[in-house]
Amino acid sequence: MLFFERSETGEKAVLVHIDFPESREREDPLEFEMLAASAGADPICIVTGSRHGPDPRYFIGTGKVEEIAAIVRDEGAELVLFNHGLSPSQERNLEKTLECRVLDRTGLILDIFAQRARTFEGKLQVELAQLQHLSTRLVRGWTHLERQKGGIGLRGPGETQLESDRRMVRNRIKAITRRLDKVRKQRNQGRRSRQRADIPTLSLVGYTNAGKSTLFNQMTESSVYAADKLFATLDPTLRRLEIADVGPIVLADTVGFIRHLPHQVVDAFRATLEETREADLLLHVVDASGEEREENIVEVESVLKEIDADQIPRLEIYNKIDLLGLDPRIERDELEKPIRVWVSAAQDQGIELISQAISELLVAPLVEKTLCLKPCQGRLRSAFYQQSAVVSEECLDDGNLHLTIRIPRKAYYQVLKQLDLSEDKLRYV
């Protein structure tokens, strides 16, 4: 058990972390402390222990329950946070014994999401996730119904109240789902428009607090909220920017992933995560200085697989290299294709290398030619300028023009088609 030096803000909370050595899904106590801090809790101490498996009644043993109860009494704690998922009955039994609120890992993450949501869509998604979580907690024997219990089947007003609560939750879930379906359709329309205009979409993904929003701000010259907190970004943000030899792209900043992200969160945020699933390229941002860097990469890959985005090409961005004393660089595979870029978004180091790597990965076959245009071909010259394809031009004494262009092959033939020109009628130098 470890006591903390506390600030004077937030609810006094006791943190509980139990290690299950034989479990594959072991939680990280340091990340748990960061989650509690992100939620605004004022941790008194963290109670640790080890078990072969959860106790069906309290999740922890009765000895630990008594230990936590003593701390709650002596320190005046208002909240006990568990770094694990609790069943509804375990949560209820603990609250009754400890005489204070008990919140499991999923409830804690949902509380953080509720604080971070800013847009109408984000708030709807959080409410949906909370209601889905709450629906598993609507069980017989709710404390506010105890005075109204009936006989064997709990007949009477109590059961009526319970069914009423369940019906209200179901109806609200249906209403929110309908609204989010409309949001998804609107997003799909916007995505189809970008696809028709041949504008690639890139999505920033990564473990929470890897520095995605700071990187997003540096690349797009935006001012999206960025902080050294878990889940600082919740609502998706899209910006348009220019990449050399590619042209305009759309970059999306999305919610960060976390170890064992609750299924309610993944389900509720599918409308947002569509931007990731439909992207042309994923920029996987990794905290290069993190002690659990490799484990976090595995967790992100797991969530990408869950949302059917694991087959999308990706470029790894190893961020925060200033904390390691490293220099920015592009790492390539045996075919000289960029696979990893080492940068520091906070220090604005290596950002241009990301654009270079994106350009190499997305660039279409280029047409690089010098055309000899007659004075009457001004519309063709204007069209190439509109495509930002002109490298240089030279006026000749005979009134003709030498126009050097560099343009993606697809855009080149689109220009010719728009002007009803065939390539064999053009003069090249």
C-alpha positions as CSV (number, residue, x, y, z in Angstrom):
1,M,0.0,0.0,0.0
2,L,1.4,3.4,-1.0
3,F,0.2,6.8,0.3
4,F,0.4,9.9,-1.9
5,E,1.1,13.5,-1.2
6,R,-2.3,15.1,-2.2
7,S,-3.4,18.3,-3.7
8,E,-6.5,20.0,-2.1
9,T,-8.8,19.5,-5.0
10,G,-11.0,16.6,-6.3
11,E,-12.7,13.8,-4.5
12,K,-10.6,11.8,-2.1
13,A,-10.1,8.4,-3.6
14,V,-8.6,5.1,-2.7
15,L,-7.1,3.3,-5.6
16,V,-7.2,-0.5,-5.7
17,H,-4.9,-2.6,-8.0
18,I,-4.8,-6.4,-7.7
19,D,-2.2,-8.4,-9.7
20,F,-3.3,-11.7,-11.2
21,P,0.0,-13.3,-12.2
22,E,-1.7,-16.0,-14.4
23,S,-3.9,-13.5,-16.3
24,R,-3.1,-12.5,-19.8
25,E,-4.8,-9.1,-19.4
26,R,-2.8,-7.6,-16.6
27,E,-3.4,-3.9,-15.9
28,D,-0.8,-1.2,-15.4
29,P,-0.9,0.5,-12.0
30,L,1.0,3.6,-13.2
31,E,-1.5,4.1,-16.0
32,F,-4.3,3.6,-13.5
33,E,-2.9,6.5,-11.4
34,M,-2.9,8.7,-14.5
35,L,-6.5,7.7,-15.3
36,A,-7.5,8.7,-11.7
37,A,-5.7,12.0,-12.1
38,S,-7.3,12.7,-15.5
39,A,-10.7,12.2,-13.9
40,G,-9.9,14.8,-11.3
41,A,-9.7,12.4,-8.4
42,D,-7.5,13.2,-5.4
43,P,-5.8,9.9,-4.6
44,I,-5.1,9.1,-1.0
45,C,-3.3,5.9,-1.6
46,I,-3.1,2.8,-3.8
47,V,-3.9,-0.5,-2.2
48,T,-2.2,-3.4,-4.0
49,G,-2.4,-7.2,-3.6
50,S,-2.1,-10.4,-5.5
51,R,-4.7,-13.2,-6.1
52,H,-5.0,-16.3,-8.3
53,G,-8.5,-15.1,-9.3
54,P,-11.3,-12.6,-8.4
55,D,-13.5,-13.3,-5.4
56,P,-17.1,-13.7,-6.6
57,R,-18.5,-11.6,-3.8
58,Y,-16.1,-8.7,-3.4
59,F,-13.6,-9.2,-6.3
60,I,-10.9,-8.9,-3.5
61,G,-10.6,-10.9,-0.3
62,T,-12.4,-10.0,2.9
63,G,-9.1,-9.0,4.5
64,K,-8.5,-6.4,1.8
65,V,-12.1,-5.2,2.1
66,E,-11.5,-4.5,5.8
67,E,-8.2,-2.8,5.1
68,I,-9.8,-0.5,2.5
69,A,-12.8,0.2,4.8
70,A,-10.4,1.3,7.6
71,I,-8.6,3.7,5.1
72,V,-12.0,5.1,3.9
73,R,-13.0,5.7,7.6
74,D,-9.7,7.2,8.8
75,E,-9.1,9.4,5.7
76,G,-12.7,10.4,4.9
77,A,-12.5,9.0,1.4
78,E,-15.5,9.6,-0.8
79,L,-14.6,7.1,-3.6
80,V,-12.9,3.8,-4.2
81,L,-11.6,3.2,-7.7
82,F,-10.7,-0.3,-9.0
83,N,-8.3,-0.9,-11.8
84,H,-10.4,-3.8,-13.0
85,G,-13.9,-4.6,-14.3
86,L,-16.4,-5.3,-11.5
87,S,-19.6,-7.2,-11.9
88,P,-22.8,-5.3,-10.8
89,S,-23.1,-7.5,-7.7
90,Q,-19.5,-7.0,-6.7
91,E,-19.8,-3.2,-7.1
92,R,-23.0,-3.2,-5.0
93,N,-21.5,-5.4,-2.3
94,L,-18.5,-3.2,-2.0
95,E,-20.5,0.0,-1.8
96,K,-22.6,-1.5,1.0
97,T,-19.6,-2.7,3.0
98,L,-17.3,0.4,2.4
99,E,-20.2,2.9,2.7
100,C,-18.9,5.0,-0.2
101,R,-19.1,5.1,-4.0
102,V,-17.2,2.4,-5.9
103,L,-16.2,2.7,-9.5
104,D,-14.5,0.2,-11.7
105,R,-12.1,0.8,-14.6
106,T,-14.8,1.1,-17.2
107,G,-16.8,3.5,-15.2
108,L,-13.7,5.6,-14.6
109,I,-12.9,5.8,-18.3
110,L,-16.5,6.8,-19.1
111,D,-16.4,9.5,-16.5
112,I,-13.2,11.0,-18.1
113,F,-15.0,10.8,-21.5
114,A,-18.0,12.6,-20.1
115,Q,-15.7,15.4,-18.9
116,R,-13.8,15.7,-22.2
117,A,-16.7,15.6,-24.7
118,R,-17.3,19.1,-26.2
119,T,-19.3,18.6,-29.4
120,F,-22.9,17.5,-29.6
121,E,-21.8,14.3,-31.3
122,G,-19.2,13.6,-28.7
123,K,-21.7,14.0,-25.8
124,L,-24.2,11.7,-27.5
125,Q,-21.5,9.0,-27.9
126,V,-20.5,9.3,-24.3
127,E,-24.1,9.1,-23.1
128,L,-24.6,6.0,-25.2
129,A,-21.6,4.3,-23.7
130,Q,-22.7,5.3,-20.2
131,L,-26.2,4.0,-20.7
132,Q,-24.9,0.7,-22.1
133,H,-22.7,0.3,-19.1
134,L,-25.6,1.4,-16.8
135,S,-28.0,-1.1,-18.3
136,T,-25.9,-4.0,-16.9
137,R,-26.2,-2.4,-13.5
138,L,-30.0,-2.3,-13.5
139,V,-30.6,-5.5,-11.4
140,R,-33.0,-6.6,-8.8
141,G,-32.2,-5.5,-5.3
142,W,-31.2,-1.9,-6.3
143,T,-30.9,-0.1,-2.9
144,H,-33.6,2.5,-3.7
145,L,-36.0,-0.4,-4.3
146,E,-35.4,-2.3,-1.1
147,R,-38.2,-0.8,0.8
148,Q,-40.7,-1.8,-1.9
149,K,-39.7,-5.5,-2.3
150,G,-42.5,-7.9,-2.9
151,G,-42.6,-11.7,-2.6
152,I,-40.7,-14.5,-4.4
153,G,-40.6,-12.7,-7.7
154,L,-40.2,-9.2,-6.2
155,R,-43.8,-8.3,-7.3
156,G,-45.2,-4.9,-6.7
157,P,-44.1,-1.3,-7.0
158,G,-40.4,-2.1,-6.8
159,E,-40.5,-4.3,-9.8
160,T,-42.6,-1.8,-11.6
161,Q,-40.0,0.9,-10.9
162,L,-37.2,-1.4,-12.1
163,E,-39.0,-2.2,-15.3
164,S,-39.7,1.5,-15.8
165,D,-36.0,2.4,-15.4
166,R,-35.0,-0.3,-17.9
167,R,-37.6,0.9,-20.4
168,M,-36.3,4.5,-20.1
169,V,-32.7,3.4,-20.6
170,R,-33.7,1.2,-23.6
171,N,-35.7,4.1,-25.2
172,R,-32.9,6.6,-24.7
173,I,-30.3,4.2,-26.2
174,K,-32.6,3.7,-29.3
175,A,-33.0,7.5,-29.6
176,I,-29.2,8.2,-29.4
177,T,-28.4,5.4,-31.8
178,R,-30.8,6.9,-34.4
179,R,-29.1,10.3,-34.0
180,L,-25.6,8.8,-34.3
181,D,-26.8,6.9,-37.4
182,K,-27.6,10.3,-39.0
183,V,-24.2,11.5,-38.0
184,R,-22.6,8.5,-39.7
185,K,-24.6,9.1,-42.9
186,Q,-23.5,12.7,-42.9
187,R,-19.8,11.6,-42.4
188,N,-20.2,9.1,-45.3
189,Q,-21.5,11.9,-47.6
190,G,-18.5,14.1,-46.7
191,R,-16.2,11.1,-47.3
192,R,-17.7,10.3,-50.6
193,S,-17.3,13.9,-51.7
194,R,-13.6,13.7,-50.8
195,Q,-13.3,10.4,-52.7
196,R,-14.9,11.9,-55.8
197,A,-12.5,14.8,-55.6
198,D,-9.6,12.3,-55.2
199,I,-8.6,13.8,-51.9
200,P,-6.8,11.2,-49.6
201,T,-7.7,11.0,-46.0
202,L,-5.1,10.3,-43.3
203,S,-6.0,9.4,-39.7
204,L,-3.8,9.9,-36.6
205,V,-4.1,6.9,-34.3
206,G,-2.2,5.8,-31.3
207,Y,-2.2,5.1,-27.6
208,T,-3.7,7.9,-25.4
209,N,-1.2,10.6,-24.5
210,A,1.2,9.7,-27.3
211,G,1.2,13.3,-28.6
212,K,-1.3,13.0,-31.5
213,S,-3.0,16.4,-31.0
214,T,0.4,18.2,-30.6
215,L,1.5,16.6,-33.8
216,F,-1.8,17.5,-35.5
217,N,-1.4,21.1,-34.5
218,Q,2.2,21.3,-35.8
219,M,1.2,19.7,-39.2
220,T,-1.9,21.7,-39.7
221,E,-1.0,24.9,-37.9
222,S,-4.1,24.5,-35.8
223,S,-4.9,25.0,-32.1
224,V,-6.6,21.8,-31.1
225,Y,-6.6,21.2,-27.3
226,A,-3.5,19.2,-26.4
227,A,-2.4,18.4,-22.8
228,D,-0.3,15.9,-20.9
229,K,-3.4,13.9,-19.9
230,L,-5.0,10.7,-20.9
231,F,-7.9,11.2,-23.4
232,A,-7.1,15.0,-23.8
233,T,-8.8,14.6,-27.3
234,L,-12.2,13.0,-27.5
235,D,-14.0,14.8,-30.4
236,P,-12.6,14.1,-33.9
237,T,-11.1,17.1,-35.8
238,L,-10.5,17.2,-39.5
239,R,-8.2,19.7,-41.3
240,R,-7.1,20.1,-44.9
241,L,-3.5,20.6,-45.8
242,E,-1.2,20.4,-48.9
243,I,1.5,17.8,-49.4
244,A,4.1,18.2,-52.1
245,D,3.5,16.0,-55.2
246,V,0.2,14.8,-53.6
247,G,-1.8,17.9,-53.4
248,P,-4.6,18.4,-50.8
249,I,-5.2,15.8,-48.1
250,V,-7.5,15.6,-45.1
251,L,-5.9,14.8,-41.8
252,A,-8.1,13.5,-38.9
253,D,-7.2,13.6,-35.2
254,T,-9.1,10.9,-33.3
255,V,-9.6,9.6,-29.7
256,G,-6.7,7.8,-28.2
257,F,-6.8,4.1,-27.5
258,I,-6.0,2.5,-24.1
259,R,-5.3,-1.0,-22.8
260,H,-8.5,-3.0,-22.6
261,L,-10.6,-0.2,-24.0
262,P,-14.2,-1.0,-22.9
263,H,-16.4,-2.5,-25.6
264,Q,-19.1,0.1,-24.8
265,V,-16.6,2.8,-25.8
266,V,-15.7,1.1,-29.0
267,D,-19.3,0.5,-29.9
268,A,-20.4,4.0,-29.0
269,F,-17.6,5.7,-30.9
270,R,-17.9,3.7,-34.2
271,A,-19.2,6.9,-35.9
272,T,-16.0,8.7,-35.0
273,L,-13.8,5.6,-35.7
274,E,-15.2,5.4,-39.2
275,E,-12.7,8.1,-40.2
276,T,-10.0,5.7,-39.1
277,R,-11.5,2.7,-40.9
278,E,-12.0,4.5,-44.2
279,A,-8.6,6.3,-44.2
280,D,-6.1,5.8,-47.1
281,L,-3.2,5.9,-44.6
282,L,-2.9,5.6,-40.9
283,L,-0.3,7.6,-39.0
284,H,0.3,5.5,-35.9
285,V,1.8,7.9,-33.3
286,V,4.0,6.2,-30.7
287,D,5.5,7.6,-27.5
288,A,9.1,6.7,-28.2
289,S,10.1,7.5,-24.6
290,G,7.4,5.3,-23.0
291,E,8.6,2.3,-21.0
292,E,5.7,0.2,-22.3
293,R,6.1,1.3,-25.9
294,E,5.9,-2.2,-27.4
295,E,2.8,-3.2,-25.3
296,N,1.0,0.0,-26.3
297,I,1.7,-0.7,-30.0
298,V,0.1,-4.1,-29.5
299,E,-3.0,-2.6,-27.9
300,V,-3.4,-0.1,-30.7
301,E,-3.1,-2.9,-33.3
302,S,-5.8,-4.9,-31.3
303,V,-8.3,-2.0,-31.4
304,L,-7.6,-1.4,-35.1
305,K,-8.4,-5.1,-35.7
306,E,-11.6,-4.7,-33.7
307,I,-12.8,-1.9,-35.9
308,D,-11.7,-3.6,-39.2
309,A,-8.9,-1.1,-39.8
310,D,-5.9,-3.5,-39.5
311,Q,-5.4,-3.8,-43.2
312,I,-5.0,-0.1,-43.9
313,P,-1.4,1.0,-44.8
314,R,0.3,2.8,-42.0
315,L,3.3,4.9,-41.2
316,E,4.6,4.8,-37.7
317,I,5.5,8.2,-36.1
318,Y,7.8,7.8,-33.1
319,N,7.2,10.9,-31.1
320,K,9.0,12.6,-28.1
321,I,12.5,11.8,-29.3
322,D,13.7,14.9,-27.5
323,L,13.3,12.9,-24.2
324,L,15.7,10.3,-25.6
325,G,18.2,12.7,-27.1
326,L,17.7,11.4,-30.6
327,D,17.8,13.2,-34.0
328,P,14.8,13.3,-36.4
329,R,15.1,10.7,-39.2
330,I,13.1,8.5,-41.7
331,E,13.5,4.8,-41.3
332,R,13.0,2.7,-44.4
333,D,12.5,-0.9,-45.4
334,E,14.6,-2.9,-47.8
335,L,12.7,-1.3,-50.7
336,E,13.5,2.2,-49.4
337,K,9.9,2.7,-48.6
338,P,9.3,4.9,-45.4
339,I,8.0,2.8,-42.5
340,R,8.9,5.0,-39.5
341,V,9.6,8.6,-38.8
342,W,11.3,9.8,-35.6
343,V,10.1,13.3,-34.5
344,S,9.4,15.6,-31.6
345,A,6.1,17.3,-32.0
346,A,6.5,19.4,-28.9
347,Q,9.9,20.7,-30.0
348,D,8.9,21.0,-33.7
349,Q,11.6,18.6,-34.8
350,G,11.3,16.5,-37.9
351,I,7.7,17.5,-38.9
352,E,8.8,18.1,-42.5
353,L,10.1,14.5,-42.6
354,I,6.5,13.3,-42.0
355,S,5.3,15.3,-45.0
356,Q,8.1,13.8,-47.1
357,A,7.3,10.3,-46.0
358,I,3.6,10.8,-46.7
359,S,4.4,12.2,-50.1
360,E,6.5,9.1,-50.9
361,L,3.8,6.8,-49.8
362,L,0.8,8.5,-51.5
363,V,2.4,10.0,-54.6
364,A,0.8,8.9,-57.8
365,P,2.7,8.4,-61.1
366,L,3.8,11.8,-62.2
367,V,3.9,13.4,-65.6
368,E,7.0,15.6,-66.0
369,K,7.1,17.4,-69.4
370,T,7.8,20.7,-71.1
371,L,5.1,21.7,-73.4
372,C,5.3,24.2,-76.3
373,L,2.1,26.2,-76.2
374,K,0.8,28.5,-78.8
375,P,-0.7,31.9,-77.8
376,C,-4.2,30.5,-78.5
377,Q,-3.7,27.7,-75.8
378,G,-4.1,30.0,-72.8
379,R,-6.9,27.9,-71.3
380,L,-4.5,24.9,-71.1
381,R,-1.9,27.0,-69.4
382,S,-4.5,28.3,-67.0
383,A,-5.7,24.8,-66.2
384,F,-2.2,23.6,-65.3
385,Y,-1.7,26.7,-63.0
386,Q,-5.0,25.8,-61.3
387,Q,-3.6,22.4,-60.5
388,S,-0.4,24.0,-59.1
389,A,1.4,21.9,-61.7
390,V,3.6,24.6,-63.3
391,V,7.3,24.3,-62.5
392,S,8.5,27.1,-64.8
393,E,7.6,28.9,-68.0
394,E,9.6,30.7,-70.7
395,C,8.2,33.1,-73.3
396,L,9.8,32.7,-76.7
397,D,10.4,35.4,-79.4
398,D,7.8,33.9,-81.7
399,G,5.1,34.3,-79.1
400,N,5.0,30.6,-78.1
401,L,5.5,29.4,-74.5
402,H,7.6,26.7,-73.0
403,L,5.7,25.4,-70.0
404,T,7.4,22.9,-67.7
405,I,4.8,20.9,-65.7
406,R,4.9,18.3,-62.9
407,I,1.5,16.7,-62.2
408,P,0.0,13.4,-61.1
409,R,-0.8,11.3,-64.2
410,K,-4.5,11.0,-63.3
411,A,-4.9,14.8,-62.9
412,Y,-3.0,15.4,-66.2
413,Y,-5.5,13.3,-68.2
414,Q,-8.4,14.9,-66.4
415,V,-7.2,18.4,-67.6
416,L,-7.0,17.1,-71.1
417,K,-10.4,15.6,-71.0
418,Q,-12.0,18.8,-69.5
419,L,-10.5,20.8,-72.5
420,D,-11.4,18.1,-75.0
421,L,-7.8,17.7,-76.0
422,S,-5.9,14.5,-77.1
423,E,-2.3,14.0,-76.1
424,D,-1.1,13.4,-79.6
425,K,-2.1,17.0,-80.5
426,L,0.3,18.5,-77.9
427,R,3.8,19.6,-78.7
428,Y,6.6,18.6,-76.3
429,V,10.1,20.1,-76.1
